[in-house]
Amino acid sequence: MTHGSNNKLVLIVDDTPTNVGVISGVLKCAYRTKVATNGEKALVLASAAEKPDLILLDVMMPGMDGYEVCRRLKANPVTRDIPVIFLTAKTDAIDEENGFEVGAVDYIHKPFSGPIVLARVRTQLALQDALAQAREAQNQADELL
């Protein structure tokens, strides 16, 4: 089951329209995108029939913050395996630690550069594909035994 990168769906979660615009602009040449402007909407979109392949998640949002959104994503079997990259203006090491503790795979600091966002997204999606292929190979090996 291989998809070209064009079929990959990235969910952008940010309450700032400017950020959403910049990220969408950078990603739209390579990926499909969906946008959620708050944590609640992000959780709904993440567990929809067509789940995102990756989530770019802002930390500081009104209501539910990014850490809580990530915690809930990781607690749900349906969304647990979707990689989450935090987007944040918080640059303290402790903030990053919190992000990794709740299950993020990477951190992108604001103000972010388009090429870096694209590179980090591409890397994580390639990693997910490699893991999926490894699981598939393992399943085939198990069936042979």
N, CA, C and O atoms as CSV, one atom per row, in Angstrom:
chain,resi,resn,atom,element,x,y,z
A,1,MET,N,N,0.847,-1.193,0.000
A,1,MET,CA,C,0.000,0.000,0.000
A,1,MET,C,C,0.881,1.241,0.000
A,1,MET,O,O,1.127,1.817,1.060
A,2,THR,N,N,1.348,1.654,-1.135
A,2,THR,CA,C,2.222,2.822,-1.183
A,2,THR,C,C,1.476,4.006,-1.786
A,2,THR,O,O,0.781,3.889,-2.795
A,3,HIS,N,N,1.643,5.124,-1.144
A,3,HIS,CA,C,1.042,6.368,-1.632
A,3,HIS,C,C,2.170,7.293,-2.021
A,3,HIS,O,O,3.204,7.323,-1.354
A,4,GLY,N,N,1.992,8.046,-3.087
A,4,GLY,CA,C,2.955,9.087,-3.406
A,4,GLY,C,C,2.798,10.163,-2.351
A,4,GLY,O,O,1.783,10.202,-1.655
A,5,SER,N,N,3.789,11.040,-2.219
A,5,SER,CA,C,3.693,12.073,-1.194
A,5,SER,C,C,2.476,12.976,-1.441
A,5,SER,O,O,1.957,13.589,-0.507
A,6,ASN,N,N,2.023,13.057,-2.698
A,6,ASN,CA,C,0.867,13.909,-2.997
A,6,ASN,C,C,-0.398,13.438,-2.303
A,6,ASN,O,O,-1.324,14.220,-2.088
A,7,ASN,N,N,-0.439,12.149,-1.950
A,7,ASN,CA,C,-1.624,11.633,-1.281
A,7,ASN,C,C,-1.573,11.826,0.218
A,7,ASN,O,O,-2.574,11.630,0.907
A,8,LYS,N,N,-0.411,12.208,0.731
A,8,LYS,CA,C,-0.268,12.378,2.172
A,8,LYS,C,C,-1.077,13.577,2.641
A,8,LYS,O,O,-1.113,14.625,1.995
A,9,LEU,N,N,-1.723,13.389,3.786
A,9,LEU,CA,C,-2.560,14.449,4.351
A,9,LEU,C,C,-1.929,14.974,5.634
A,9,LEU,O,O,-1.675,14.216,6.570
A,10,VAL,N,N,-1.682,16.273,5.667
A,10,VAL,CA,C,-1.103,16.906,6.852
A,10,VAL,C,C,-2.164,17.786,7.496
A,10,VAL,O,O,-2.757,18.646,6.845
A,11,LEU,N,N,-2.395,17.555,8.799
A,11,LEU,CA,C,-3.340,18.384,9.547
A,11,LEU,C,C,-2.561,19.501,10.236
A,11,LEU,O,O,-1.650,19.246,11.024
A,12,ILE,N,N,-2.933,20.739,9.927
A,12,ILE,CA,C,-2.285,21.912,10.519
A,12,ILE,C,C,-3.207,22.445,11.615
A,12,ILE,O,O,-4.359,22.792,11.353
A,13,VAL,N,N,-2.692,22.506,12.839
A,13,VAL,CA,C,-3.502,22.978,13.955
A,13,VAL,C,C,-2.861,24.241,14.522
A,13,VAL,O,O,-1.817,24.177,15.172
A,14,ASP,N,N,-3.490,25.387,14.273
A,14,ASP,CA,C,-2.946,26.658,14.730
A,14,ASP,C,C,-4.085,27.666,14.743
A,14,ASP,O,O,-4.912,27.692,13.831
A,15,ASP,N,N,-4.125,28.493,15.781
A,15,ASP,CA,C,-5.209,29.477,15.882
A,15,ASP,C,C,-4.866,30.803,15.210
A,15,ASP,O,O,-5.679,31.727,15.203
A,16,THR,N,N,-3.650,30.897,14.640
A,16,THR,CA,C,-3.231,32.135,13.970
A,16,THR,C,C,-3.306,31.972,12.457
A,16,THR,O,O,-2.537,31.206,11.877
A,17,PRO,N,N,-4.232,32.692,11.808
A,17,PRO,CA,C,-4.408,32.554,10.356
A,17,PRO,C,C,-3.114,32.756,9.565
A,17,PRO,O,O,-2.892,32.074,8.564
A,18,THR,N,N,-2.262,33.683,10.002
A,18,THR,CA,C,-0.997,33.925,9.299
A,18,THR,C,C,-0.138,32.669,9.278
A,18,THR,O,O,0.401,32.297,8.236
A,19,ASN,N,N,-0.010,32.012,10.433
A,19,ASN,CA,C,0.788,30.781,10.520
A,19,ASN,C,C,0.210,29.707,9.614
A,19,ASN,O,O,0.938,29.047,8.872
A,20,VAL,N,N,-1.104,29.537,9.680
A,20,VAL,CA,C,-1.776,28.542,8.852
A,20,VAL,C,C,-1.499,28.825,7.378
A,20,VAL,O,O,-1.216,27.911,6.604
A,21,GLY,N,N,-1.585,30.092,7.000
A,21,GLY,CA,C,-1.345,30.489,5.613
A,21,GLY,C,C,0.060,30.161,5.162
A,21,GLY,O,O,0.257,29.627,4.070
A,22,VAL,N,N,1.040,30.475,5.994
A,22,VAL,CA,C,2.436,30.224,5.654
A,22,VAL,C,C,2.686,28.726,5.510
A,22,VAL,O,O,3.279,28.283,4.526
A,23,ILE,N,N,2.229,27.942,6.500
A,23,ILE,CA,C,2.472,26.497,6.470
A,23,ILE,C,C,1.750,25.845,5.292
A,23,ILE,O,O,2.327,25.024,4.580
A,24,SER,N,N,0.490,26.213,5.094
A,24,SER,CA,C,-0.266,25.658,3.963
A,24,SER,C,C,0.436,25.966,2.656
A,24,SER,O,O,0.541,25.107,1.780
A,25,GLY,N,N,0.916,27.188,2.527
A,25,GLY,CA,C,1.607,27.609,1.317
A,25,GLY,C,C,2.841,26.770,1.047
A,25,GLY,O,O,3.108,26.385,-0.091
A,26,VAL,N,N,3.591,26.489,2.108
A,26,VAL,CA,C,4.816,25.696,1.984
A,26,VAL,C,C,4.502,24.242,1.627
A,26,VAL,O,O,5.199,23.633,0.816
A,27,LEU,N,N,3.454,23.692,2.234
A,27,LEU,CA,C,3.165,22.271,2.082
A,27,LEU,C,C,2.319,21.926,0.864
A,27,LEU,O,O,2.364,20.798,0.372
A,28,LYS,N,N,1.550,22.892,0.378
A,28,LYS,CA,C,0.542,22.540,-0.625
A,28,LYS,C,C,1.124,22.036,-1.946
A,28,LYS,O,O,0.432,21.375,-2.721
A,29,CYS,N,N,2.409,22.351,-2.205
A,29,CYS,CA,C,3.027,21.838,-3.425
A,29,CYS,C,C,3.266,20.331,-3.323
A,29,CYS,O,O,3.310,19.643,-4.343
A,30,ALA,N,N,3.419,19.812,-2.098
A,30,ALA,CA,C,3.774,18.401,-1.938
A,30,ALA,C,C,2.699,17.555,-1.254
A,30,ALA,O,O,2.655,16.339,-1.441
A,31,TYR,N,N,1.837,18.193,-0.466
A,31,TYR,CA,C,0.879,17.430,0.337
A,31,TYR,C,C,-0.503,18.054,0.321
A,31,TYR,O,O,-0.677,19.228,-0.008
A,32,ARG,N,N,-1.492,17.227,0.688
A,32,ARG,CA,C,-2.821,17.769,0.921
A,32,ARG,C,C,-2.857,18.241,2.369
A,32,ARG,O,O,-2.202,17.657,3.231
A,33,THR,N,N,-3.620,19.296,2.637
A,33,THR,CA,C,-3.667,19.801,4.009
A,33,THR,C,C,-5.102,19.999,4.473
A,33,THR,O,O,-6.003,20.272,3.681
A,34,LYS,N,N,-5.286,19.854,5.777
A,34,LYS,CA,C,-6.533,20.226,6.432
A,34,LYS,C,C,-6.135,21.131,7.568
A,34,LYS,O,O,-5.015,21.050,8.072
A,35,VAL,N,N,-7.049,21.995,7.977
A,35,VAL,CA,C,-6.728,22.957,9.026
A,35,VAL,C,C,-7.736,22.874,10.163
A,35,VAL,O,O,-8.941,22.764,9.938
A,36,ALA,N,N,-7.222,22.928,11.389
A,36,ALA,CA,C,-8.070,23.065,12.574
A,36,ALA,C,C,-7.550,24.283,13.321
A,36,ALA,O,O,-6.341,24.456,13.475
A,37,THR,N,N,-8.465,25.125,13.784
A,37,THR,CA,C,-8.041,26.346,14.474
A,37,THR,C,C,-8.099,26.203,15.991
A,37,THR,O,O,-7.780,27.144,16.718
A,38,ASN,N,N,-8.510,25.018,16.475
A,38,ASN,CA,C,-8.470,24.780,17.915
A,38,ASN,C,C,-8.313,23.287,18.194
A,38,ASN,O,O,-8.455,22.452,17.300
A,39,GLY,N,N,-8.021,22.974,19.442
A,39,GLY,CA,C,-7.748,21.597,19.840
A,39,GLY,C,C,-8.908,20.645,19.636
A,39,GLY,O,O,-8.718,19.511,19.195
A,40,GLU,N,N,-10.107,21.099,19.955
A,40,GLU,CA,C,-11.287,20.240,19.825
A,40,GLU,C,C,-11.481,19.820,18.377
A,40,GLU,O,O,-11.716,18.648,18.083
A,41,LYS,N,N,-11.380,20.794,17.474
A,41,LYS,CA,C,-11.560,20.502,16.047
A,41,LYS,C,C,-10.441,19.577,15.552
A,41,LYS,O,O,-10.665,18.708,14.709
A,42,ALA,N,N,-9.243,19.778,16.089
A,42,ALA,CA,C,-8.101,18.935,15.708
A,42,ALA,C,C,-8.379,17.478,16.054
A,42,ALA,O,O,-8.103,16.584,15.254
A,43,LEU,N,N,-8.928,17.235,17.247
A,43,LEU,CA,C,-9.201,15.868,17.680
A,43,LEU,C,C,-10.262,15.215,16.795
A,43,LEU,O,O,-10.177,14.025,16.491
A,44,VAL,N,N,-11.251,15.993,16.386
A,44,VAL,CA,C,-12.306,15.484,15.503
A,44,VAL,C,C,-11.710,15.114,14.142
A,44,VAL,O,O,-11.954,14.020,13.633
A,45,LEU,N,N,-10.932,16.026,13.555
A,45,LEU,CA,C,-10.338,15.774,12.242
A,45,LEU,C,C,-9.330,14.621,12.283
A,45,LEU,O,O,-9.212,13.861,11.323
A,46,ALA,N,N,-8.611,14.498,13.392
A,46,ALA,CA,C,-7.589,13.455,13.501
A,46,ALA,C,C,-8.203,12.066,13.530
A,46,ALA,O,O,-7.586,11.099,13.082
A,47,SER,N,N,-9.429,11.964,14.062
A,47,SER,CA,C,-10.056,10.641,14.155
A,47,SER,C,C,-11.138,10.435,13.095
A,47,SER,O,O,-11.938,9.504,13.183
A,48,ALA,N,N,-11.151,11.315,12.097
A,48,ALA,CA,C,-12.118,11.178,10.998
A,48,ALA,C,C,-11.794,9.928,10.178
A,48,ALA,O,O,-10.750,9.304,10.366
A,49,ALA,N,N,-12.693,9.576,9.274
A,49,ALA,CA,C,-12.497,8.380,8.436
A,49,ALA,C,C,-11.149,8.451,7.716
A,49,ALA,O,O,-10.416,7.464,7.656
A,50,GLU,N,N,-10.834,9.627,7.173
A,50,GLU,CA,C,-9.528,9.797,6.545
A,50,GLU,C,C,-8.613,10.496,7.546
A,50,GLU,O,O,-8.650,11.717,7.701
A,51,LYS,N,N,-7.799,9.702,8.212
A,51,LYS,CA,C,-6.916,10.263,9.234
A,51,LYS,C,C,-5.724,10.938,8.576
A,51,LYS,O,O,-5.257,10.504,7.523
A,52,PRO,N,N,-5.229,12.015,9.208
A,52,PRO,CA,C,-4.018,12.655,8.671
A,52,PRO,C,C,-2.809,11.736,8.834
A,52,PRO,O,O,-2.766,10.903,9.739
A,53,ASP,N,N,-1.832,11.899,7.946
A,53,ASP,CA,C,-0.592,11.130,8.031
A,53,ASP,C,C,0.379,11.779,9.016
A,53,ASP,O,O,1.311,11.142,9.508
A,54,LEU,N,N,0.135,13.067,9.291
A,54,LEU,CA,C,1.005,13.834,10.178
A,54,LEU,C,C,0.226,15.024,10.703
A,54,LEU,O,O,-0.650,15.549,10.015
A,55,ILE,N,N,0.542,15.453,11.924
A,55,ILE,CA,C,-0.116,16.628,12.498
A,55,ILE,C,C,0.931,17.650,12.902
A,55,ILE,O,O,1.866,17.340,13.640
A,56,LEU,N,N,0.765,18.875,12.409
A,56,LEU,CA,C,1.587,20.008,12.838
A,56,LEU,C,C,0.746,20.749,13.871
A,56,LEU,O,O,-0.329,21.257,13.551
A,57,LEU,N,N,1.226,20.812,15.093
A,57,LEU,CA,C,0.393,21.257,16.209
A,57,LEU,C,C,0.995,22.436,16.956
A,57,LEU,O,O,2.107,22.352,17.478
A,58,ASP,N,N,0.259,23.524,17.004
A,58,ASP,CA,C,0.673,24.700,17.761
A,58,ASP,C,C,0.549,24.374,19.249
A,58,ASP,O,O,-0.387,23.683,19.652
A,59,VAL,N,N,1.477,24.862,20.066
A,59,VAL,CA,C,1.401,24.596,21.502
A,59,VAL,C,C,0.427,25.542,22.186
A,59,VAL,O,O,-0.464,25.109,22.917
A,60,MET,N,N,0.601,26.847,21.942
A,60,MET,CA,C,-0.225,27.825,22.654
A,60,MET,C,C,-1.468,28.189,21.862
A,60,MET,O,O,-1.410,28.922,20.874
A,61,MET,N,N,-2.605,27.654,22.324
A,61,MET,CA,C,-3.886,27.968,21.701
A,61,MET,C,C,-4.887,28.225,22.812
A,61,MET,O,O,-4.739,27.700,23.916
A,62,PRO,N,N,-5.906,29.031,22.530
A,62,PRO,CA,C,-6.940,29.242,23.552
A,62,PRO,C,C,-7.689,27.940,23.805
A,62,PRO,O,O,-7.815,27.110,22.904
A,63,GLY,N,N,-8.180,27.759,25.009
A,63,GLY,CA,C,-8.880,26.516,25.336
A,63,GLY,C,C,-7.875,25.415,25.584
A,63,GLY,O,O,-7.031,25.521,26.474
A,64,MET,N,N,-7.965,24.353,24.795
A,64,MET,CA,C,-7.079,23.206,24.953
A,64,MET,C,C,-5.736,23.506,24.293
A,64,MET,O,O,-5.688,23.806,23.100
A,65,ASP,N,N,-4.634,23.428,25.065
A,65,ASP,CA,C,-3.336,23.701,24.449
A,65,ASP,C,C,-2.817,22.472,23.699
A,65,ASP,O,O,-3.377,21.380,23.798
A,66,GLY,N,N,-1.740,22.678,22.952
A,66,GLY,CA,C,-1.184,21.617,22.119
A,66,GLY,C,C,-0.768,20.382,22.899
A,66,GLY,O,O,-0.930,19.257,22.425
A,67,TYR,N,N,-0.222,20.595,24.114
A,67,TYR,CA,C,0.193,19.452,24.925
A,67,TYR,C,C,-1.002,18.551,25.232
A,67,TYR,O,O,-0.914,17.328,25.128
A,68,GLU,N,N,-2.114,19.169,25.610
A,68,GLU,CA,C,-3.317,18.399,25.947
A,68,GLU,C,C,-3.872,17.694,24.706
A,68,GLU,O,O,-4.305,16.544,24.782
A,69,VAL,N,N,-3.859,18.386,23.567
A,69,VAL,CA,C,-4.315,17.777,22.316
A,69,VAL,C,C,-3.459,16.544,22.019
A,69,VAL,O,O,-3.984,15.484,21.680
A,70,CYS,N,N,-2.146,16.691,22.148
A,70,CYS,CA,C,-1.236,15.584,21.868
A,70,CYS,C,C,-1.482,14.428,22.841
A,70,CYS,O,O,-1.505,13.265,22.436
A,71,ARG,N,N,-1.665,14.752,24.119
A,71,ARG,CA,C,-1.951,13.725,25.127
A,71,ARG,C,C,-3.169,12.902,24.718
A,71,ARG,O,O,-3.159,11.673,24.783
A,72,ARG,N,N,-4.220,13.609,24.296
A,72,ARG,CA,C,-5.470,12.929,23.909
A,72,ARG,C,C,-5.309,12.111,22.638
A,72,ARG,O,O,-5.878,11.026,22.515
A,73,LEU,N,N,-4.528,12.635,21.683
A,73,LEU,CA,C,-4.263,11.891,20.446
A,73,LEU,C,C,-3.552,10.579,20.774
A,73,LEU,O,O,-3.888,9.528,20.229
A,74,LYS,N,N,-2.565,10.652,21.671
A,74,LYS,CA,C,-1.760,9.478,22.003
A,74,LYS,C,C,-2.535,8.491,22.883
A,74,LYS,O,O,-2.199,7.308,22.930
A,75,ALA,N,N,-3.570,8.972,23.579
A,75,ALA,CA,C,-4.366,8.096,24.449
A,75,ALA,C,C,-5.420,7.332,23.651
A,75,ALA,O,O,-5.985,6.352,24.136
A,76,ASN,N,N,-5.682,7.789,22.422
A,76,ASN,CA,C,-6.718,7.186,21.582
A,76,ASN,C,C,-6.077,6.211,20.593
A,76,ASN,O,O,-5.234,6.612,19.790
A,77,PRO,N,N,-6.474,4.918,20.644
A,77,PRO,CA,C,-5.883,3.921,19.739
A,77,PRO,C,C,-6.019,4.295,18.258
A,77,PRO,O,O,-5.176,3.926,17.441
A,78,VAL,N,N,-7.074,5.023,17.924
A,78,VAL,CA,C,-7.329,5.408,16.536
A,78,VAL,C,C,-6.289,6.422,16.036
A,78,VAL,O,O,-5.903,6.388,14.867
A,79,THR,N,N,-5.842,7.312,16.907
A,79,THR,CA,C,-4.943,8.397,16.493
A,79,THR,C,C,-3.532,8.274,17.074
A,79,THR,O,O,-2.666,9.102,16.792
A,80,ARG,N,N,-3.309,7.253,17.876
A,80,ARG,CA,C,-2.047,7.111,18.614
A,80,ARG,C,C,-0.813,7.111,17.709
A,80,ARG,O,O,0.229,7.651,18.081
A,81,ASP,N,N,-0.929,6.502,16.514
A,81,ASP,CA,C,0.246,6.344,15.659
A,81,ASP,C,C,0.507,7.510,14.704
A,81,ASP,O,O,1.468,7.474,13.935
A,82,ILE,N,N,-0.334,8.536,14.747
A,82,ILE,CA,C,-0.116,9.692,13.867
A,82,ILE,C,C,1.002,10.545,14.468
A,82,ILE,O,O,0.888,10.999,15.606
A,83,PRO,N,N,2.090,10.768,13.707
A,83,PRO,CA,C,3.181,11.585,14.263
A,83,PRO,C,C,2.758,13.044,14.436
A,83,PRO,O,O,2.062,13.609,13.593
A,84,VAL,N,N,3.190,13.633,15.537
A,84,VAL,CA,C,2.870,15.026,15.854
A,84,VAL,C,C,4.160,15.827,15.929
A,84,VAL,O,O,5.093,15.469,16.647
A,85,ILE,N,N,4.192,16.926,15.169
A,85,ILE,CA,C,5.310,17.868,15.268
A,85,ILE,C,C,4.746,19.149,15.883
A,85,ILE,O,O,3.795,19.736,15.367
A,86,PHE,N,N,5.347,19.567,16.987
A,86,PHE,CA,C,4.900,20.814,17.613
A,86,PHE,C,C,5.475,22.025,16.897
A,86,PHE,O,O,6.639,22.037,16.495
A,87,LEU,N,N,4.637,23.043,16.745
A,87,LEU,CA,C,5.061,24.349,16.240
A,87,LEU,C,C,4.959,25.278,17.432
A,87,LEU,O,O,3.892,25.376,18.038
A,88,THR,N,N,6.029,25.962,17.788
A,88,THR,CA,C,5.915,26.783,18.975
A,88,THR,C,C,6.890,27.942,19.017
A,88,THR,O,O,7.976,27.900,18.439
A,89,ALA,N,N,6.464,28.972,19.718
A,89,ALA,CA,C,7.339,30.112,19.978
A,89,ALA,C,C,8.098,29.866,21.278
A,89,ALA,O,O,9.032,30.596,21.609
A,90,LYS,N,N,7.687,28.824,22.017
A,90,LYS,CA,C,8.358,28.503,23.286
A,90,LYS,C,C,9.666,27.796,22.976
A,90,LYS,O,O,9.671,26.737,22.348
A,91,THR,N,N,10.770,28.376,23.411
A,91,THR,CA,C,12.063,27.813,23.048
A,91,THR,C,C,12.821,27.233,24.244
A,91,THR,O,O,13.966,26.808,24.094
A,92,ASP,N,N,12.206,27.207,25.420
A,92,ASP,CA,C,12.884,26.628,26.586
A,92,ASP,C,C,13.003,25.129,26.437
A,92,ASP,O,O,12.114,24.469,25.898
A,93,ALA,N,N,14.118,24.595,26.922
A,93,ALA,CA,C,14.333,23.149,26.876
A,93,ALA,C,C,13.202,22.416,27.589
A,93,ALA,O,O,12.780,21.348,27.145
A,94,ILE,N,N,12.708,22.981,28.693
A,94,ILE,CA,C,11.647,22.319,29.452
A,94,ILE,C,C,10.370,22.194,28.620
A,94,ILE,O,O,9.645,21.206,28.738
A,95,ASP,N,N,10.095,23.190,27.785
A,95,ASP,CA,C,8.920,23.123,26.913
A,95,ASP,C,C,9.068,21.996,25.906
A,95,ASP,O,O,8.116,21.266,25.629
A,96,GLU,N,N,10.276,21.860,25.360
A,96,GLU,CA,C,10.523,20.772,24.410
A,96,GLU,C,C,10.389,19.426,25.105
A,96,GLU,O,O,9.807,18.490,24.558
A,97,GLU,N,N,10.937,19.334,26.325
A,97,GLU,CA,C,10.823,18.083,27.080
A,97,GLU,C,C,9.358,17.709,27.266
A,97,GLU,O,O,8.968,16.557,27.077
A,98,ASN,N,N,8.546,18.712,27.642
A,98,ASN,CA,C,7.106,18.467,27.808
A,98,ASN,C,C,6.506,17.923,26.534
A,98,ASN,O,O,5.699,16.994,26.563
A,99,GLY,N,N,6.900,18.503,25.410
A,99,GLY,CA,C,6.384,18.079,24.119
A,99,GLY,C,C,6.728,16.638,23.811
A,99,GLY,O,O,5.877,15.872,23.358
A,100,PHE,N,N,7.978,16.266,24.057
A,100,PHE,CA,C,8.388,14.883,23.795
A,100,PHE,C,C,7.723,13.929,24.775
A,100,PHE,O,O,7.384,12.801,24.419
A,101,GLU,N,N,7.535,14.388,26.024
A,101,GLU,CA,C,6.888,13.554,27.038
A,101,GLU,C,C,5.466,13.188,26.631
A,101,GLU,O,O,5.030,12.059,26.859
A,102,VAL,N,N,4.741,14.126,26.034
A,102,VAL,CA,C,3.355,13.833,25.647
A,102,VAL,C,C,3.271,13.122,24.296
A,102,VAL,O,O,2.182,12.768,23.845
A,103,GLY,N,N,4.435,12.910,23.645
A,103,GLY,CA,C,4.417,12.063,22.462
A,103,GLY,C,C,4.780,12.695,21.129
A,103,GLY,O,O,4.635,12.053,20.089
A,104,ALA,N,N,5.252,13.948,21.136
A,104,ALA,CA,C,5.642,14.572,19.867
A,104,ALA,C,C,6.896,13.926,19.309
A,104,ALA,O,O,7.726,13.419,20.064
A,105,VAL,N,N,7.038,13.941,17.991
A,105,VAL,CA,C,8.229,13.370,17.350
A,105,VAL,C,C,9.247,14.458,17.002
A,105,VAL,O,O,10.417,14.159,16.764
A,106,ASP,N,N,8.808,15.709,16.972
A,106,ASP,CA,C,9.723,16.778,16.597
A,106,ASP,C,C,9.151,18.117,17.048
A,106,ASP,O,O,8.004,18.217,17.483
A,107,TYR,N,N,9.990,19.138,16.928
A,107,TYR,CA,C,9.673,20.477,17.380
A,107,TYR,C,C,10.131,21.458,16.323
A,107,TYR,O,O,11.269,21.367,15.864
A,108,ILE,N,N,9.293,22.386,15.923
A,108,ILE,CA,C,9.713,23.443,15.003
A,108,ILE,C,C,9.440,24.771,15.697
A,108,ILE,O,O,8.314,25.041,16.114
A,109,HIS,N,N,10.477,25.598,15.820
A,109,HIS,CA,C,10.327,26.871,16.516
A,109,HIS,C,C,9.823,27.974,15.594
A,109,HIS,O,O,10.193,28.048,14.423
A,110,LYS,N,N,8.971,28.827,16.152
A,110,LYS,CA,C,8.523,30.019,15.431
A,110,LYS,C,C,9.493,31.139,15.770
A,110,LYS,O,O,10.049,31.143,16.868
A,111,PRO,N,N,9.713,32.080,14.879
A,111,PRO,CA,C,9.187,32.074,13.501
A,111,PRO,C,C,9.896,30.993,12.693
A,111,PRO,O,O,11.118,30.856,12.757
A,112,PHE,N,N,9.115,30.227,11.931
A,112,PHE,CA,C,9.712,29.098,11.225
A,112,PHE,C,C,10.020,29.435,9.780
A,112,PHE,O,O,9.442,30.348,9.189
A,113,SER,N,N,10.948,28.670,9.233
A,113,SER,CA,C,11.310,28.851,7.827
A,113,SER,C,C,10.602,27.771,7.027
A,113,SER,O,O,10.570,26.611,7.439
A,114,GLY,N,N,10.040,28.137,5.901
A,114,GLY,CA,C,9.310,27.216,5.050
A,114,GLY,C,C,10.076,25.953,4.709
A,114,GLY,O,O,9.559,24.851,4.894
A,115,PRO,N,N,11.316,26.092,4.208
A,115,PRO,CA,C,12.079,24.898,3.836
A,115,PRO,C,C,12.309,23.948,5.013
A,115,PRO,O,O,12.341,22.731,4.826
A,116,ILE,N,N,12.469,24.489,6.217
A,116,ILE,CA,C,12.678,23.634,7.392
A,116,ILE,C,C,11.399,22.874,7.718
A,116,ILE,O,O,11.442,21.677,8.003
A,117,VAL,N,N,10.258,23.567,7.677
A,117,VAL,CA,C,8.982,22.892,7.929
A,117,VAL,C,C,8.817,21.751,6.929
A,117,VAL,O,O,8.480,20.630,7.311
A,118,LEU,N,N,9.052,22.035,5.660
A,118,LEU,CA,C,8.893,21.039,4.611
A,118,LEU,C,C,9.840,19.851,4.821
A,118,LEU,O,O,9.440,18.697,4.670
A,119,ALA,N,N,11.083,20.142,5.165
A,119,ALA,CA,C,12.077,19.082,5.370
A,119,ALA,C,C,11.690,18.195,6.549
A,119,ALA,O,O,11.799,16.971,6.468
A,120,ARG,N,N,11.240,18.806,7.641
A,120,ARG,CA,C,10.882,18.032,8.837
A,120,ARG,C,C,9.657,17.165,8.550
A,120,ARG,O,O,9.597,16.009,8.968
A,121,VAL,N,N,8.687,17.725,7.841
A,121,VAL,CA,C,7.481,16.966,7.487
A,121,VAL,C,C,7.870,15.791,6.585
A,121,VAL,O,O,7.434,14.662,6.808
A,122,ARG,N,N,8.687,16.060,5.575
A,122,ARG,CA,C,9.108,15.032,4.641
A,122,ARG,C,C,9.838,13.899,5.375
A,122,ARG,O,O,9.595,12.722,5.108
A,123,THR,N,N,10.726,14.262,6.296
A,123,THR,CA,C,11.483,13.271,7.063
A,123,THR,C,C,10.564,12.385,7.893
A,123,THR,O,O,10.711,11.163,7.896
A,124,GLN,N,N,9.626,12.993,8.589
A,124,GLN,CA,C,8.724,12.205,9.436
A,124,GLN,C,C,7.839,11.283,8.614
A,124,GLN,O,O,7.597,10.142,9.007
A,125,LEU,N,N,7.351,11.768,7.473
A,125,LEU,CA,C,6.498,10.935,6.625
A,125,LEU,C,C,7.299,9.781,6.015
A,125,LEU,O,O,6.777,8.677,5.865
A,126,ALA,N,N,8.562,10.030,5.663
A,126,ALA,CA,C,9.413,8.963,5.132
A,126,ALA,C,C,9.663,7.916,6.209
A,126,ALA,O,O,9.684,6.717,5.931
A,127,LEU,N,N,9.850,8.379,7.436
A,127,LEU,CA,C,10.059,7.476,8.565
A,127,LEU,C,C,8.819,6.612,8.785
A,127,LEU,O,O,8.931,5.408,9.015
A,128,GLN,N,N,7.637,7.227,8.714
A,128,GLN,CA,C,6.388,6.483,8.879
A,128,GLN,C,C,6.242,5.409,7.805
A,128,GLN,O,O,5.819,4.288,8.087
A,129,ASP,N,N,6.601,5.769,6.558
A,129,ASP,CA,C,6.534,4.798,5.456
A,129,ASP,C,C,7.486,3.631,5.709
A,129,ASP,O,O,7.139,2.471,5.489
A,130,ALA,N,N,8.693,3.959,6.175
A,130,ALA,CA,C,9.683,2.914,6.441
A,130,ALA,C,C,9.192,1.981,7.547
A,130,ALA,O,O,9.348,0.764,7.454
A,131,LEU,N,N,8.600,2.556,8.589
A,131,LEU,CA,C,8.066,1.746,9.691
A,131,LEU,C,C,6.932,0.854,9.205
A,131,LEU,O,O,6.845,-0.316,9.579
A,132,ALA,N,N,6.069,1.412,8.374
A,132,ALA,CA,C,4.941,0.633,7.838
A,132,ALA,C,C,5.460,-0.529,6.992
A,132,ALA,O,O,4.938,-1.641,7.078
A,133,GLN,N,N,6.485,-0.277,6.177
A,133,GLN,CA,C,7.066,-1.333,5.344
A,133,GLN,C,C,7.719,-2.406,6.212
A,133,GLN,O,O,7.631,-3.596,5.909
A,134,ALA,N,N,8.372,-1.981,7.286
A,134,ALA,CA,C,9.012,-2.935,8.195
A,134,ALA,C,C,7.949,-3.813,8.865
A,134,ALA,O,O,8.131,-5.024,8.994
A,135,ARG,N,N,6.842,-3.198,9.287
A,135,ARG,CA,C,5.744,-3.955,9.907
A,135,ARG,C,C,5.163,-4.957,8.920
A,135,ARG,O,O,4.879,-6.104,9.266
A,136,GLU,N,N,4.993,-4.496,7.682
A,136,GLU,CA,C,4.446,-5.347,6.631
A,136,GLU,C,C,5.368,-6.550,6.388
A,136,GLU,O,O,4.902,-7.683,6.263
A,137,ALA,N,N,6.676,-6.290,6.322
A,137,ALA,CA,C,7.653,-7.373,6.116
A,137,ALA,C,C,7.615,-8.349,7.280
A,137,ALA,O,O,7.699,-9.563,7.092
A,138,GLN,N,N,7.488,-7.804,8.488
A,138,GLN,CA,C,7.414,-8.646,9.697
A,138,GLN,C,C,6.161,-9.538,9.644
A,138,GLN,O,O,6.219,-10.726,9.964
A,139,ASN,N,N,5.045,-8.953,9.240
A,139,ASN,CA,C,3.792,-9.722,9.137
A,139,ASN,C,C,3.928,-10.839,8.126
A,139,ASN,O,O,3.479,-11.959,8.369
A,140,GLN,N,N,4.556,-10.537,6.974
A,140,GLN,CA,C,4.748,-11.547,5.944
A,140,GLN,C,C,5.662,-12.658,6.459
A,140,GLN,O,O,5.422,-13.838,6.203
A,141,ALA,N,N,6.702,-12.276,7.182
A,141,ALA,CA,C,7.626,-13.281,7.754
A,141,ALA,C,C,6.884,-14.162,8.758
A,141,ALA,O,O,7.066,-15.379,8.779
A,142,ASP,N,N,6.050,-13.539,9.587
A,142,ASP,CA,C,5.278,-14.295,10.586
A,142,ASP,C,C,4.354,-15.287,9.919
A,142,ASP,O,O,4.193,-16.414,10.387
A,143,GLU,N,N,3.741,-14.858,8.810
A,143,GLU,CA,C,2.807,-15.752,8.096
A,143,GLU,C,C,3.542,-16.957,7.489
A,143,GLU,O,O,2.973,-18.043,7.379
A,144,LEU,N,N,4.803,-16.758,7.099
A,144,LEU,CA,C,5.589,-17.840,6.516
A,144,LEU,C,C,6.022,-18.874,7.548
A,144,LEU,O,O,6.242,-20.042,7.225
A,145,LEU,N,N,6.139,-18.428,8.783
A,145,LEU,CA,C,6.617,-19.345,9.834
A,145,LEU,C,C,5.524,-20.275,10.335
A,145,LEU,O,O,5.771,-21.100,11.215
